[in-house]
């Protein structure tokens, strides 16, 4: 009986083996003579908790955890004879710099294209200088790393995606690193930095996601930006209206913001397809006005809408919401809607009034809507009243799947 799997083209076998834990990929060598050395040509090496090394929760055994893992990596790299396009290290062990320096130097000499370092224990790992001479890199993802770029940084001429999480980096170093990547398309920063302002110069940038404590961001010549996600610190008493958010919004197709960042946000987003707003406070007239402007201007292209709201009754906000039902725009492509409301007032029914007007508007103006999920706090009286209201709303879509669920009530500070 013929062995069909063994006769598959190498690119298919390489993809199959690349999805196995490295331990299991090596074990395929015992299947047959054909398979004996296939694993040594793998283009993707993933070292994670599935690699088969013992792990001890006791912090006193951290050195032992790393020792087991390091031996696996050394054996794999020493035996490997093909091109390693992608290397992933994802571990709970405390990283030993001397070992990781050696691996990175080996990978850089051999032209690695994707490098992912994900370790969130111990002190930050200082990246070796050899990494910044690896011109073949197209994807770089770093967790809990620190670095200082060389004075004469040539940049990453092929880097398309850069992600940094819990990394320590100086302002000038970060800005220099970003600007030295001429074809960078995706930038994700999840770091708490000791500086307030960030300049980003990336002419080919298409996707930007930032979760940080920055007070201002300036994008220089980012005319191709289509995806923007911002999660910046602040609270509803002190909205970050000092954030000069971007003149390059006309091409945005995806927008994901914390609600307090709406104040001052430019509304010229006519091409939005996905809009997600988190913790938007329905007692803030200015923020709701910006939200409704975004909704109206993007109505013809919008496909998905996700709103997480802090429910509170404000008369002027309620009047603004009801006035929207007199406007003529429709959501002709909207297919999915999720609206989650956590009431800030003791009167749960009262705090829902403005959000219900939003739901009424979306239901009546969305002819191809396929799914709407409404989440609310579990309280029997509010549930029955809410379901009666929702059932009475006109629906433009005949194929709508409407779902609702309860969510636990969180604690809200009195100063709100």
Beta strands, then each sheet from edge to edge (+ up, - down):
strand 1: 44-47
strand 2: 86-91
strand 3: 114-119
strand 4: 125-126
strand 5: 139-143
strand 6: 145-146
strand 7: 161-165
strand 8: 186-190
strand 9: 197-201
strand 10: 207-212
strand 11: 216-220
strand 12: 227-232
strand 13: 254-258
strand 14: 274-281
strand 15: 304-311
strand 16: 336-343
strand 17: 371-377
strand 18: 401-407
sheet 1: 1+ 2+ 3+ 5+ 7+ 8+ 10+ 12+ 13+ 14+ 15+ 16+ 17+ 18+
sheet 2: 4+ 6+
sheet 3: 9+ 11+
end
